[in-house]
Amino acid sequence: MSEAVATIEQPPEPLPNGQPLVIGSNLGRRYGSRWALAGANLQLRSGRSLLIGGHNGAGKTTLLRILATTLRPTRGELIIDGIDVARDPIAARQRIGMLAHQSGLYPELTAIENLRVVGRLLGIDAVEDRAAAMLKRVGLGGRERDRLREFSAGMRKRLAFAKLLLQDPQLVLLDEPYGQLDPQGFDFVDGLLKSLVAEGRAVVVVTHLVERVAPQLHSGLLLDGGEMRWTGVAAELPAAMGRWMLR
């Protein structure tokens, strides 16, 4: 097995926080004799975004879960906001918000009750007002008292976004953010991505809709067979994927 080593280049101008928010060095994850991710190196600063592309089984979800600290790498080092994740995963996790396939929401609770649970667990002050503001931001204003089981799949997805925003994360990880949404929901995600970056958050996106989102993001990387095959400007990722898959 060859080891893929690549770095996501960032613009040379200094940023206010100095150090990158995310530093991953030689990250790898092995299942038995198979490497699901091999030798990934990356850096991502606050206010920057990264698009991860690749077919099913390429290693995208593995890398995303390692960045989320929900999967421990077999090898390598991950630093989040200066924190060594291996030494203090809880402190690192407090800086991370992830939109995953499993939302962790409760069907029998109302929208506001779901956010209230999250807010209290996180010790958020004035959680009721903040939760109401997040619901409005994701287009669920006026549906605060409706139970989740009454929501459509798209509305549930919007509530999952509200849950993520309530956490106020520095690092935002989005796994298939367009899934289950209608065209209006797609536009909502496009606008949210822009605002998250404008707010100074670091954003990582994994999606099959690479051509739609690529022009909106900064950096891109292509995974295949667990290895990093290409890194560069996100807008060029679709073409890079096409070239690689034709080899």
Phi and psi in degrees as a GROMACS rama.xvg file:
@    title "Ramachandran Plot"
@    xaxis  label "Phi"
@    yaxis  label "Psi"
@TYPE xy
-83.8135  150.427  SER-2
-99.8972  121.304  GLU-3
-85.1757  125.392  ALA-4
-127.89  119.463  VAL-5
-150.445  154.895  ALA-6
-125.595  135.151  THR-7
-79.0876  113.781  ILE-8
-74.0246  140.404  GLU-9
-116.978  157.951  GLN-10
-61.175  148.84  PRO-11
-71.5331  -17.5208  PRO-12
-67.1338  139.842  GLU-13
-67.6087  144.375  PRO-14
-107.301  156.921  LEU-15
-55.6861  -35.5945  PRO-16
-84.8115  -1.73825  ASN-17
74.5281  -81.36  GLY-18
-78.0389  149.651  GLN-19
-59.8103  147.394  PRO-20
-70.1723  -36.612  LEU-21
-121.459  127.761  VAL-22
-131.311  114.099  ILE-23
-113.683  127.472  GLY-24
-123.053  117.935  SER-25
53.3368  41.5738  ASN-26
-70.699  131.021  LEU-27
-147.498  149.092  GLY-28
-137.108  125.825  ARG-29
-116.962  138.624  ARG-30
-117.567  104.449  TYR-31
65.0689  -122.543  GLY-32
-95.2937  -2.06983  SER-33
-100.035  129.594  ARG-34
-90.56  111.18  TRP-35
-75.2309  -25.3133  ALA-36
-145.878  133.485  LEU-37
-131.027  115.692  ALA-38
58.4981  46.149  GLY-39
-86.5773  131.037  ALA-40
-122.174  128.56  ASN-41
-154.343  157.394  LEU-42
-138.317  142.587  GLN-43
-145.368  127.222  LEU-44
-94.8736  160.946  ARG-45
-60.392  142.359  SER-46
77.6953  13.7411  GLY-47
-125.106  160.261  ARG-48
-132.648  151.798  SER-49
-133.911  132.192  LEU-50
-109.25  126.561  LEU-51
-106.669  122.458  ILE-52
-117.278  163.109  GLY-53
148.108  157.782  GLY-54
-75.322  173.864  HIS-55
-57.0586  136.786  ASN-56
82.9138  5.61945  GLY-57
-74.8394  -20.9048  ALA-58
114.3  4.71346  GLY-59
-62.2116  -51.6238  LYS-60
-66.2844  -35.7171  THR-61
-60.0007  -47.1283  THR-62
-64.0155  -42.1431  LEU-63
-62.8435  -41.6838  LEU-64
-68.1183  -33.8481  ARG-65
-65.3257  -43.6867  ILE-66
-63.9806  -31.2133  LEU-67
-78.8252  -7.6202  ALA-68
68.643  16.4929  THR-69
-92.5516  -7.20574  THR-70
-134.651  124.652  LEU-71
-83.5143  130.043  ARG-72
-69.4364  148.619  PRO-73
-68.9992  -32.972  THR-74
-148.669  166.28  ARG-75
99.2359  174.628  GLY-76
-129.897  138.182  GLU-77
-126.82  125.017  LEU-78
-116.282  125.237  ILE-79
-118.892  115.035  ILE-80
52.6184  42.5603  ASP-81
80.7016  1.22123  GLY-82
-101.188  127.835  ILE-83
-74.8952  113.13  ASP-84
-62.0223  -35.1247  VAL-85
-63.8086  -30.8231  ALA-86
-88.6247  -34.907  ARG-87
-144.282  70.7348  ASP-88
-63.9555  -30.6396  PRO-89
-65.8857  -45.1663  ILE-90
-63.4829  -40.1381  ALA-91
-65.4913  -40.8004  ALA-92
-63.4717  -26.8552  ARG-93
-66.3637  -15.3702  GLN-94
-99.4208  0.516771  ARG-95
-118.506  138.192  ILE-96
-127.289  132.8  GLY-97
-127.768  132.514  MET-98
-95.7511  109.16  LEU-99
-113.573  176.285  ALA-100
-65.096  -36.5066  HIS-101
-94.6472  115.175  GLN-102
-78.7096  -24.3552  SER-103
72.6026  20.2205  GLY-104
-93.6091  160.784  LEU-105
-109.154  115.138  TYR-106
-60.473  -30.7409  PRO-107
-85.0039  -7.61394  GLU-108
-94.3981  157.07  LEU-109
-75.9443  170.669  THR-110
-59.4344  -47.0298  ALA-111
-68.2369  -34.0091  ILE-112
-67.7985  -38.6718  GLU-113
-59.7053  -44.7025  ASN-114
-71.3363  -32.0802  LEU-115
-62.5508  -40.7  ARG-116
-60.0034  -47.7148  VAL-117
-62.7251  -44.8162  VAL-118
-61.2281  -40.3292  GLY-119
-70.1248  -37.1534  ARG-120
-63.0015  -34.2143  LEU-121
-88.7714  -5.52078  LEU-122
70.1784  34.3359  GLY-123
-77.732  130.248  ILE-124
-74.7283  149.025  ASP-125
49.0949  47.4835  ALA-126
-63.0067  -32.7699  VAL-127
-62.7809  -47.2251  GLU-128
-66.1057  -42.0153  ASP-129
-66.7986  -40.7908  ARG-130
-63.0948  -42.1228  ALA-131
-61.9896  -39.2708  ALA-132
-65.7553  -39.2137  ALA-133
-68.0458  -38.055  MET-134
-63.3417  -40.3661  LEU-135
-65.2607  -39.302  LYS-136
-63.3782  -33.7751  ARG-137
-93.547  7.49332  VAL-138
87.4736  19.909  GLY-139
-113.095  19.1492  LEU-140
-60.356  134.277  GLY-141
91.3883  -8.11113  GLY-142
-110.922  18.606  ARG-143
-58.4099  -36.3791  GLU-144
-95.4999  3.56136  ARG-145
-83.9512  141.757  ASP-146
-75.8702  147.515  ARG-147
-59.4299  -35.2604  LEU-148
-63.4344  -16.6601  ARG-149
-89.3516  -6.58823  GLU-150
-82.9874  149.314  PHE-151
-72.7398  169.7  SER-152
-60.4606  -39.2454  ALA-153
-66.2326  -38.8056  GLY-154
-67.5824  -36.1146  MET-155
-64.1293  -38.2986  ARG-156
-64.0757  -41.4014  LYS-157
-63.1913  -37.8591  ARG-158
-65.6396  -36.3579  LEU-159
-62.1193  -37.6372  ALA-160
-64.2617  -41.2717  PHE-161
-61.6441  -39.9432  ALA-162
-60.6937  -44.495  LYS-163
-62.8863  -45.8725  LEU-164
-65.0484  -32.6512  LEU-165
-60.2143  -30.9129  LEU-166
-72.7404  -17.8196  GLN-167
54.2257  53.5311  ASP-168
-77.2661  151.557  PRO-169
-81.2773  -34.7519  GLN-170
-113.243  120.994  LEU-171
-110.663  122.908  VAL-172
-113.873  121.6  LEU-173
-120.389  113.134  LEU-174
-101.229  110.197  ASP-175
51.9921  60.5109  GLU-176
-65.3707  -21.0989  PRO-177
-87.754  -8.35198  TYR-178
-60.2839  137.014  GLY-179
73.5269  7.04927  GLN-180
-103.771  151.824  LEU-181
-87.9636  177.173  ASP-182
-53.5635  -37.3614  PRO-183
-65.3952  -37.1088  GLN-184
-66.2149  -35.018  GLY-185
-60.1036  -44.4696  PHE-186
-62.8549  -37.2877  ASP-187
-59.9344  -45.5677  PHE-188
-64.8817  -41.6812  VAL-189
-55.491  -47.8436  ASP-190
-66.4118  -37.2945  GLY-191
-66.131  -40.737  LEU-192
-57.9264  -44.4348  LEU-193
-62.8036  -42.7102  LYS-194
-70.4457  -36.2944  SER-195
-62.0553  -43.3936  LEU-196
-67.8949  -41.1922  VAL-197
-62.9406  -28.9285  ALA-198
-77.8294  -3.64077  GLU-199
91.7804  14.9299  GLY-200
-87.9024  153.384  ARG-201
-90.8304  132.357  ALA-202
-126.297  131.56  VAL-203
-121.707  129.444  VAL-204
-122.65  131.406  VAL-205
-117.535  123.714  VAL-206
-157.526  152.324  THR-207
-81.0199  -14.3142  HIS-208
-89.8286  56.7893  LEU-209
-61.4299  -43.4824  VAL-210
-64.9697  -31.4664  GLU-211
-70.8208  -45.0207  ARG-212
-91.7286  -21.8921  VAL-213
-52.8237  -44.2643  ALA-214
-64.9087  -16.4968  PRO-215
-89.7329  -15.7485  GLN-216
-109.384  168.958  LEU-217
-87.1064  -65.8166  HIS-218
-109.77  157.826  SER-219
-138.263  151.76  GLY-220
-141.171  147.362  LEU-221
-113.087  125.073  LEU-222
-107.808  142.601  LEU-223
-152.768  127.012  ASP-224
60.108  28.5169  GLY-225
83.3422  -0.640777  GLY-226
-114.166  148.166  GLU-227
-80.577  115.371  MET-228
-98.8761  -22.7325  ARG-229
-159.611  143.574  TRP-230
-137.639  150.136  THR-231
170.478  -155.285  GLY-232
-71.6439  135.17  VAL-233
-56.787  -38.1802  ALA-234
-61.0325  -21.3002  ALA-235
-94.6544  -1.4321  GLU-236
-63.6039  -45.0083  LEU-237
-54.8655  -43.4823  PRO-238
-65.8925  -39.2857  ALA-239
-63.3867  -39.3272  ALA-240
-62.9471  -42.4257  MET-241
-62.7051  -43.5713  GLY-242
-64.574  -42.9493  ARG-243
-66.2856  -42.4789  TRP-244
-70.744  -17.3329  MET-245
-85.4671  -7.35758  LEU-246
